Amino acid sequence: MGLRVLAMALRAVFIGALVVVTVRVSSPQSETFSSVYETPGDLIRLALGFGVCLWIVIHLFMLPKDAEGYRTWVYLGLVVAPLALVVAFVIW
């Protein structure tokens, strides 16, 4: 049970940091959402960012099926989650 909770927490931290990085990268260059229609590049970047964030959030709720998946997320999460948090903090 502890392995499962730790795996879900690390996975949620990693995916949350991934969403934060995606939102920051896909935000308009002009810094206001009302001016998104001025350049097609900003509109495309915003649409792609929204699609990627939606896809990532959907995968947040798709949990591993077996104990091996949780074990993999614990091992991977101990390395990747802190790294993703640092990257999200630096980018923001």
Stockholm file with secondary structure:
# STOCKHOLM 1.0

chainA/1-92         MGLRVLAMALRAVFIGALVVVTVRVSSPQSETFSSVYETPGDLIRLALGFGVCLWIVIHLFMLPKDAEGYRTWVYLGLVVAPLALVVAFVIW
#=GR chainA/1-92 SS CHHHHHHHHHHHHHHHHHHHHHHHHHSCTTSCGGGGGGCHHHHHHHHHHHHHHHHHHHHHTCCCSSHHHHHHHHHHHHHHHHHHHHHHHHHC
#=GC SS_cons        CHHHHHHHHHHHHHHHHHHHHHHHHHSCTTSCGGGGGGCHHHHHHHHHHHHHHHHHHHHHTCCCSSHHHHHHHHHHHHHHHHHHHHHHHHHC
//
